[in-house]
Amino acid sequence: MSLVAHSLDVIKSLQAPTGAYPASPTFSAYRGYSWLRDGAFIAEGVSRHGDVAGADAFHAWCARVVGDRAGQVDTLVSRAERGEVVSAAEMLPTRFTLDGVDGDDDWWDFQLDGYGTWLWALREHVVRHGGAVAGVEKGVRTAARYLTAFWQVPCYDWWEEHVEHRHVATLGSIHAGLRAAVALGVLSATESAAAAEAVEGIAGLVERDGLAEEGHLRKWLGSDAVDGSLLACVEPFGLYPAGHPAGEATVAEVERQLARDGGVYRYLDDTFYGGGRWVLLAGFLGWNHARAGRRDEAVRYLEWMAAQATPEGDLPEQVPGLLLAPDRRQEWLDRWGPVATPLLWSHGMYLILADELGVTA
């Protein structure tokens, strides 16, 4: 079986009856939970390969989960408008149980990027297949209201770290998500205007404070470091698209600092499981190369991703070779067990890059 076919099979077989995609079925820290961010890219992968029903079910689940919290969002927004401080612990969670309720495990839970990424992926899916997903309007409006109100607030990044900073990849996902929400046509005129104002605010903030002197995007405002998540700000989110000098500089700097022998690190100070190279980030780098017309480079990243599969064809979260901090690996093995395998996001990214390159088998 090809890795495309196996990836589709893994994702379909593990999708919950509710429509949620589990991050990883057996990994101790992820088991039983679905992330909006991971799931959005998983849904994008299967949508590209014709699993319309699977992607529809995921987007409908997201809309129910977010829409069910409309009252909570209204309360948070009202409090913020009155000048009250809203703590990170009071914000919407970044991950939900497969049934769509808040988990009861401690987690680094205030992340805005997933809400923006879901809106972006929903719009991509709707445009691709030419039909609306039923019942998403309340969820879209709730997510857009939440992001419009709180996009300037520091929160955890893609990796559940550094809640004290404003992360450029998070801003890029919100920028893309709010643009998508407006384009979906379900916001009121007032909501659309507020979303458009936030989009302009994000663009201006990143232009002022999110670019290093060398012209590439920063990991967070005020830092000159880069992060693998910044690749998404170029393709697919289009904050600085392929061909824009800042986009080109970002892809080049991420590749220069973080790519090694086909794999891509999250960031240079990473110590999680020893700081390995992440399969899904190779997918993002390949995606950017493909969109920029560098097919040969993109193919090399797709081939590296495929080479990391287990004998059964499952893709892990990260791989143990060429670790940045090998002395830190054992502590994570002791804490959470072996690396998450399969990681459905890795399979989703393989499907996306395969589609970009016309690989169907």
Disulfide bonds with the S-S distance in Angstrom:
none
